[in-house]
Amino acid sequence: MNVQYIKVAEPNNSLVDIFNKWENDPALIPLIRPNQNKSELECEQNITIDSLIQRLKHVHIYLIYLGDQLIGEMNYMVDPAHLYKKEPGTAWIGITIGEPEGRGKGIGYEAIKYLEEEIKKQGLKRIELGVFEFNKQARKLYQKLGYKDIGRINEFTYWQNKMWDDIRMEKYVDNL
């Protein structure tokens, strides 16, 4: 399997188009962003080239390619305000496998391992993430990678006519 990771330095309009496709995919929306109600869940959100340029000032974004096809992205930011455990030197991570061809093949596992190594190279000591409680597949992946539950934020996101918790997980870089 030919998987490559490329750090985004100069965003372009075709990348913006792909990010917008994933951001507004009804199958992905409940997995990639919190929603407070049904209308938010159904609301289209659009990224612009300018907003992506601004995001790159504080978020490290890596594209995930399977062969020549862009299938996803992963990212981290350092010490964001939304950390559950406010410990300096923490990377907050996220991953989206946007294309169906990239799912269920172990690419997410390998991609997160790669991202962890990049974080370790930056001298960061800890990684934190949030996973919606209904996303059992992602939670299983993180547990397999050694992430441990550290807390919950109750009624964090809306999906399937109810509110769900956000499970916060952590891993110390020393454990990589």
C-alpha positions in Angstrom: 0.0 0.0 0.0 1.6 3.3 -1.2 0.6 5.9 1.5 2.3 9.2 1.7 2.0 12.2 4.0 2.7 15.8 2.8 2.7 18.8 5.0 0.6 21.7 3.7 2.7 24.8 3.1 0.9 26.6 0.3 -2.8 25.9 0.1 -4.5 26.2 -3.2 -8.1 26.3 -4.5 -8.3 22.6 -5.4 -7.3 21.8 -1.8 -10.0 24.1 -0.6 -12.6 22.4 -2.8 -11.6 19.0 -1.5 -11.8 20.2 2.2 -15.2 21.7 1.5 -16.4 18.4 -0.1 -15.4 16.5 3.1 -16.6 19.2 5.5 -20.1 19.0 3.9 -20.3 15.2 3.3 -23.4 14.1 5.2 -21.6 10.8 6.2 -18.7 12.7 7.6 -20.3 15.7 9.3 -21.4 13.9 12.5 -17.8 12.5 12.9 -15.7 15.6 12.2 -17.4 18.5 13.8 -19.6 19.1 16.9 -23.2 20.2 16.2 -25.6 21.6 18.8 -28.8 20.7 17.0 -30.3 19.3 13.8 -30.1 22.5 11.8 -26.3 22.9 12.7 -25.8 19.3 11.6 -27.5 20.0 8.3 -25.8 23.4 7.7 -23.2 23.7 5.0 -19.9 25.2 6.0 -17.4 26.5 3.5 -13.7 27.0 3.9 -12.1 29.7 1.8 -8.5 30.0 0.7 -8.1 32.9 3.2 -9.5 30.9 6.1 -7.2 28.0 5.3 -4.2 30.3 5.2 -5.2 31.7 8.6 -5.7 28.2 10.0 -2.1 27.3 8.9 -0.7 29.9 11.2 -1.6 27.8 14.2 -2.4 24.3 12.8 0.0 21.9 11.2 -1.9 20.1 8.4 -0.7 16.9 6.6 -2.4 15.5 3.5 -2.8 11.7 3.3 -2.4 10.2 -0.2 -3.1 6.7 -1.3 -1.1 6.4 -4.4 -1.9 9.6 -6.3 -5.3 10.1 -4.7 -5.7 12.5 -1.8 -7.9 10.5 0.6 -7.6 12.5 3.9 -5.9 15.0 6.2 -4.6 15.0 9.7 -3.5 17.9 11.8 -2.3 19.1 15.2 -2.2 22.3 17.1 -0.2 23.1 20.2 -1.8 24.0 23.5 -5.2 25.1 22.2 -7.7 26.6 24.7 -10.1 23.6 24.3 -7.7 21.1 26.0 -9.4 19.0 28.7 -6.2 18.8 30.7 -4.3 22.1 30.4 -0.8 20.7 30.3 1.8 22.9 28.4 3.5 21.1 25.5 0.3 19.3 24.4 -0.6 18.6 20.8 -4.3 18.4 20.0 -4.8 16.0 17.0 -7.5 15.4 14.4 -7.8 13.1 11.4 -10.3 12.8 8.5 -10.2 10.0 6.0 -12.5 11.8 3.5 -12.5 9.3 0.7 -14.2 5.9 1.1 -11.3 4.2 -0.6 -9.1 5.1 2.3 -11.3 3.6 5.0 -11.0 0.2 6.7 -7.4 -0.4 5.4 -5.3 0.6 8.4 -4.4 3.9 6.9 -5.8 5.9 9.9 -3.6 3.8 12.2 -0.4 4.4 10.2 -1.3 8.1 9.7 -1.7 8.7 13.4 1.6 6.9 14.1 3.3 9.2 11.5 1.7 12.3 13.1 2.8 11.2 16.6 6.4 11.1 15.3 6.1 14.6 13.8 4.8 15.8 17.2 7.6 14.1 19.0 10.2 15.8 16.7 8.7 19.1 17.8 9.6 18.3 21.4 6.0 18.1 22.6 5.3 15.8 25.5 1.7 14.9 25.3 -1.1 14.4 22.8 -4.8 14.9 23.5 -7.9 14.3 21.3 -11.7 14.2 21.5 -13.8 11.5 20.0 -17.6 11.4 20.0 -19.0 8.6 22.0 -20.9 7.1 19.1 -17.8 6.8 17.0 -16.8 3.4 18.3 -14.5 2.7 15.4 -12.3 5.7 16.0 -12.3 5.2 19.7 -11.1 1.6 19.2 -8.3 2.9 16.9 -7.1 5.4 19.5 -7.2 2.7 22.2 -5.2 0.4 20.0 -2.6 3.2 19.6 -2.3 3.5 23.4 -4.6 6.5 24.1 -6.4 6.5 27.5 -9.6 8.1 28.5 -9.2 11.2 30.7 -12.7 12.7 30.8 -16.0 13.4 29.1 -17.8 16.6 28.1 -21.4 15.7 28.4 -24.0 16.4 25.7 -21.3 17.8 23.4 -22.7 17.0 19.9 -26.0 16.3 18.3 -26.6 13.2 16.1 -29.5 10.8 15.4 -32.0 13.0 17.4 -30.0 13.1 20.6 -27.0 14.7 22.3 -23.8 12.7 22.7 -20.7 13.1 24.9 -17.2 13.9 23.7 -14.7 11.5 25.2 -11.3 13.1 25.8 -8.2 10.8 25.5 -4.5 11.4 26.0 -1.1 9.8 25.3 2.3 10.8 26.5 5.0 11.1 23.8 7.4 9.1 26.0 5.1 6.1 25.3 5.6 6.3 21.6 
